[in-house]
Amino acid sequence: MFKAFDRSEVSTSTQVKASVQRGIKAKVAEANPNITEDQLDALLPKKPPLVQYKVGPHMMLYCKKGEAAEGETPSDEPVFFQHRDGPILPTLRVIHKYPSLKFTSVTVDEGAIPFILGGANIMCPGLTKEGHSHMPEDGVEQDANGFDKPGLAKGDGVVIMAEGKEHAIAIGVMKMSSADM
């Protein structure tokens, strides 16, 4: 079902400069307005530094150095990833490890769970079923012309929760705005 991560697929690894790390924090804060600055600082502290791995031709994996016991090599904890120029998304491990962080999320109905876990795309009916699914409200904000903004725009990164479940089941990118759905 899932391909195991193989370190041989990593072509380069570089330590992220402090200015780039601040940019990553800013992008995450902008995409997820419910996360506080203190929570972001706990997730991406200045020390130890963030390491960027290029995985395959189009994936960037951002890891923070873990602390190692005496005589062991420090391990890297994957924190965020980015596909091409898409949004910077948290890993499922981070979402499960820090449940108090409120990333932008959608909730799918219970019937979609086995299909999503099997790798299927999430279709509109799974997100728009009355009383069973949840998305951010459309029209809460307005753009410069006075038109209502969609709760989620095309290209926004989201954490996918399941109805009746405590933990997130997937992470994805919106292919349509919530207003179009």
Secondary structure, DSSP 8 states (H G I E B T S, - for coil): ------GGGEEEEEE--HHHHHHHHHHHHHH-TTS-HHHHHHHS-SSS-EEEEEETTTEEEEEEE----TTS---EEEEEEEETTS--EE-HHHHHH-TT----EEEE-GGGHHHHHTT----HHHHH-TTT-B---TTSSB-TTS-B--SS-TT-EEEEEETT-SS--EEEE-SS-TTT-
